Amino acid sequence: MQITPQYRKIQHTPKINQPAFKGLMRLDPKTYAPLDSWFFRDYNTLKAAADEIKYTFPQGAEVLDYACSNGEETISLKALLPDTRYKIIGYDTSESALKLARRGIYTVFSHWHDSFLLPDSSPNRIERSLKSGFYNIMEETGPDAGDLFINNKKTYFMLKKGLPGFVERFFRISPEMKEEIDIRRGSIQNLAKYRSQTSKPLGAVFFRNALYQLCGNDLNETIEQRKTSTFSYDKKAIIEDFVDKLYSRLDRGGIFVIGDHIKDHLFLADKMTPDEETIFFKDSPFFNELDDRHKKVPFIRLFKESPLTTALEKNNRFTPVGYSTTRLVTGGKNMIVPTIWKILK
Ligand SMILES: C[S@@+](CC[C@H](N)C(=O)[O-])C[C@H]1O[C@@H](n2cnc3c(N)ncnc32)[C@H](O)[C@@H]1O
């Protein structure tokens, strides 16, 4: 299946007009892996995934939230699936992210995607219900010295100085919910060996905005900066192997959920990609002929079809059941892309 704008439109995520920043612990200080996350990121997908899990597994299920970073995503999922029949476990490989998760202190800012969670925000209808789920788990806490220490102070103070009216609030998992938020060290690469923690079916695997780290799809914010790096990864082989493991482990009716970042959907060709499976950037739907940055690099080779989509659709193993929008950060069109994949048989 080719990347085309054919998918049905979904409600778009909120528009950010203010200077953007990507969370205070942006990179793992040891591996430089991006750790950025926020509460209810791409909430249309999260909500649709939670509804799908409830519908297919009313008796309960295990939900594995791989690449949960320091836990905003796992907490968001818990808010959407509060029933204890759903056992949600967050996993991440970054020691730095896990250290923050163990601390259990989180920040919510103004000027950002999850600022609707601030106590005096004016959320829309969907956000109101997300906010209420959030406050069932989290409570405000004061920023004592230890809490500030968990953040990247340099960025924090820079933001505070640069954004007049910048507001931040600190939250912690309320003591009675502490046991419910289960975050561990673990890599999705060990999925085939994963042993269930309960007798429940494995209903969902989340791996959002992280696949690019596994397969070296170093297609970053600026496509033109990244045209030659990580060229030697065999992305297709890595992804096929990954999807085989996923398929063998998930129960029937289970879902696989990916992110809305461009790096989960558009893949740079590598040394192993045959020419007939590639497309020039200028011929892809993401190219904007009016954008000077795009015009500089029309001949970057990309996979014509996302190798992830190809692997998921092989033998009709997975079918897309939920969508979101993605775009190059340098501009160009918004594209509707599948983010929730279900095993039907
Ligand atoms: C950009 S963050 C995305 C966090 C969150 N999923 C979201 O979308 O907001 C990517 C995360 O993937 C984690 N990660 C990378 N490779 C992983 C793997 N093989 N297994 C589990 N986590 C991984 C990184 O440590 C990092 O925390």
Ligand as a Chemical Component Dictionary entry (heavy atoms), coordinates in Angstrom:
data_LIG
# 
_chem_comp.id                   LIG 
_chem_comp.type                 NON-POLYMER 
_chem_comp.pdbx_formal_charge   0 
_chem_comp.three_letter_code    LIG 
# 
loop_
_chem_comp_atom.comp_id 
_chem_comp_atom.atom_id 
_chem_comp_atom.alt_atom_id 
_chem_comp_atom.type_symbol 
_chem_comp_atom.charge 
_chem_comp_atom.model_Cartn_x 
_chem_comp_atom.model_Cartn_y 
_chem_comp_atom.model_Cartn_z 
_chem_comp_atom.pdbx_ordinal 
LIG C1  C1  C 0  10.776 9.843  21.258 1  
LIG S1  S1  S 1  10.484 8.824  22.651 2  
LIG C2  C2  C 0  8.765  8.483  22.431 3  
LIG C3  C3  C 0  8.057  8.312  23.762 4  
LIG C4  C4  C 0  6.554  8.005  23.658 5  
LIG N1  N1  N 0  6.323  6.710  23.073 6  
LIG C5  C5  C 0  5.827  9.063  22.891 7  
LIG O1  O1  O 0  5.454  8.835  21.735 8  
LIG O2  O2  O -1 5.628  10.159 23.436 9  
LIG C6  C6  C 0  11.272 7.309  22.140 10 
LIG C7  C7  C 0  11.525 6.347  23.298 11 
LIG O3  O3  O 0  11.803 5.051  22.747 12 
LIG C8  C8  C 0  12.670 4.386  23.645 13 
LIG N2  N2  N 0  13.189 3.198  22.939 14 
LIG C9  C9  C 0  14.017 3.196  21.879 15 
LIG N3  N3  N 0  14.262 1.930  21.479 16 
LIG C10 C10 C 0  13.542 1.121  22.307 17 
LIG C11 C11 C 0  13.362 -0.292 22.407 18 
LIG N4  N4  N 0  13.988 -1.143 21.574 19 
LIG N5  N5  N 0  12.540 -0.799 23.361 20 
LIG C12 C12 C 0  11.916 0.053  24.231 21 
LIG N6  N6  N 0  12.058 1.398  24.198 22 
LIG C13 C13 C 0  12.859 1.932  23.252 23 
LIG C14 C14 C 0  13.660 5.492  23.992 24 
LIG O4  O4  O 0  14.416 5.209  25.148 25 
LIG C15 C15 C 0  12.719 6.700  24.174 26 
LIG O5  O5  O 0  12.308 6.819  25.511 27 
# 
loop_
_chem_comp_bond.comp_id 
_chem_comp_bond.atom_id_1 
_chem_comp_bond.atom_id_2 
_chem_comp_bond.value_order 
_chem_comp_bond.pdbx_ordinal 
LIG C1  S1  SING 1  
LIG S1  C2  SING 2  
LIG S1  C6  SING 3  
LIG C2  C3  SING 4  
LIG C3  C4  SING 5  
LIG C4  N1  SING 6  
LIG C4  C5  SING 7  
LIG C5  O1  DOUB 8  
LIG C5  O2  SING 9  
LIG C6  C7  SING 10 
LIG C7  O3  SING 11 
LIG C7  C15 SING 12 
LIG O3  C8  SING 13 
LIG C8  N2  SING 14 
LIG C8  C14 SING 15 
LIG N2  C9  SING 16 
LIG N2  C13 SING 17 
LIG C9  N3  DOUB 18 
LIG N3  C10 SING 19 
LIG C10 C11 SING 20 
LIG C10 C13 DOUB 21 
LIG C11 N4  SING 22 
LIG C11 N5  DOUB 23 
LIG N5  C12 SING 24 
LIG C12 N6  DOUB 25 
LIG N6  C13 SING 26 
LIG C14 O4  SING 27 
LIG C14 C15 SING 28 
LIG C15 O5  SING 29 
# 
